[in-house]
């Protein structure tokens, strides 16, 4: 199992920025893995924000393209989400996600709250 711990959420004014971090208990970056971020707003289903495959292919939700950027630090086993030009509709709990096809495993972090006020 892999433990994923998100941090960096908070309250921010519209137009502002936040950087979320997801620290993993061991390496989650491999050719067989996919990592990413999802979010869930109150009363809505969890939705994709961005994923990146082991080969480096990214898939951003249209709503965040050009504003959010996923990155990673292999040495720290940490995934990041840089969020710029935040909007009130970005308000949600943000979850880190990891899956490994080879291991047959997938898991989530506990989530971090992001609130954007106008």
HELIX and SHEET records of a PDB file:
HELIX    1   1 UNK A   74  UNK A   76  5                                   3    
HELIX    2   2 UNK A   88  UNK A   90  5                                   3    
SHEET    1   A 4 UNK A   4  UNK A   7  0                                        
SHEET    2   A 4 UNK A  18  UNK A  24 -1                                        
SHEET    3   A 4 UNK A  78  UNK A  83 -1                                        
SHEET    4   A 4 UNK A  68  UNK A  73 -1                                        
SHEET    1   B 6 UNK A  10  UNK A  13  0                                        
SHEET    2   B 6 UNK A 112  UNK A 117  1                                        
SHEET    3   B 6 UNK A  92  UNK A 100 -1                                        
SHEET    4   B 6 UNK A  33  UNK A  40 -1                                        
SHEET    5   B 6 UNK A  47  UNK A  53 -1                                        
SHEET    6   B 6 UNK A  58  UNK A  60 -1                                        
SHEET    1   C 4 UNK A  10  UNK A  13  0                                        
SHEET    2   C 4 UNK A 112  UNK A 117  1                                        
SHEET    3   C 4 UNK A  92  UNK A 100 -1                                        
SHEET    4   C 4 UNK A 105  UNK A 108 -1                                        
END                                                                             
